[in-house]
């Protein structure tokens, strides 16, 4: 990728300035002037609350700076409120504590961070449904309506369990992660390599009862971020276990994704949406690039890394804001196809974009 080192320097310097302006915030999105919001008191349990800390840690690993560490450690401490809120603990513990406590443990050796990571892993393991062999996704108000829901996103949370097994020499965490990954292979991945977003199980019997469209266009469609979770998530499960079935599954999903990349290199919210629909998801592109780069390393197949570079080049050249006076990087992200808002900044798009560029340069810190 042309001028990769120059781009990384610009992102590093821009993020330092953003960190100074947002030292006490947990950002989710940015307003029209490029100013980050703050989730600290809006919803400290929000599932994306680890990504800004993860981005600060990634850039701290790239070049140590006390401000980056300070900002990341403050967010980790704030998330203790989440750890103490049973209703706020869900399947996204990997996103929150791998990128905060896991990163801190890797880069500083913090014992407090190790403790937090294991507490989060214990909670995630407790969401496992033995009958359906899946990790339950969202919570409910206690009526059990969501007890049978599992989602493809959870493939990215499994590394929290793998890491807990490695830290404790206790295989029970890994057994749960592998059981969920096998269920995802069988129930989420279609013959053509596309993925379901949601699979609904009968929580009492484990029988599949529905496969709704979720955050994609509708049942049977291909929500692009879900495909990205699948590529990266199955590759990570292979990295932690060596199980070739996971790597083969990641390759199958990757082949589907690559075959549907538009000529522009910009990824839509759903691969099945009308070609005239302008809604994009830079998060799907950036996360898929991370997975494709990891998959390319694992398989030695250059086509995966070439596809990743194509995605990253399109983001850099067409959808990246490098103005140091503005906080966000990516400009065109989306939460879901049927969401009211599209093509706006979202913090985890910036995280995956930064991780992918560092990975491409061989400078990333492995946090998964």
C-alpha angles and dihedrals in degrees: 000000000000117000093357093154091051090051092050091051091052091049091048093051093043092050091050089057092045090049090054091052094044103034095136099037137097100209127208105165140350131241126237091280093054096255117145120236123221126240095183096106099014094065118337088182094059111135097235095055095107099055101081090049089048091052091049090050092048090054091043087057089049092051123352116241125165094221092059091050093046092053093047094047092050091055091048090054092048090055089065084085087061093049089056094049111084092191091052095054113094143146092294095075089115092060091050105040104028089058094045113025095020092051092047091050091050096047103033107017092234113181091202089056091050089054093050092048092053093047089053092047092051090053093048091049089052090062092066116121108212096199096053096027093227137118110244115242121204129020127234137199093276098279094108095237093134097039092107099047122114126168137198090240089075090074085078092053096053093083087071087065094044090052092049090054091050093049096047102030085232115133096198092089091050092048090057092047092049092047091053092045091053091050090050091052091052101038108027107037115077124211092259092054097256119126139228115233097208131024117187117210131188096249092211098052106017092235117147109244104170146004106200124184096252113179092350129084094275146303111329095015126119114246101201098217088053089055089050092050087053096050095048097034097053091044089053091049088053091050092053098042109021089229106153092203088070093050092048090050091050089052092050092053091043092053090053091048094048092048090057101046106124121236089257092059088231114126122228123219090252126016089221096056120114113279089235093058108107098204114122137180114210088178090065090050094048096044092046088051090055091050094044092051091050090046091050091053091049097048102028089230109143094200090075095054090044090054090049091052090050091054093046093047091053091051094046096047099039112018109030125102110204096172104131090212091065124068105215130072108195118053105189114058132136135200098208141339095254095041116118094235130058140170098031135124119279121180099230090057087061091047095053092042090054093044091049093051091048089047090051089053092045091243104108126120109231105237101164 
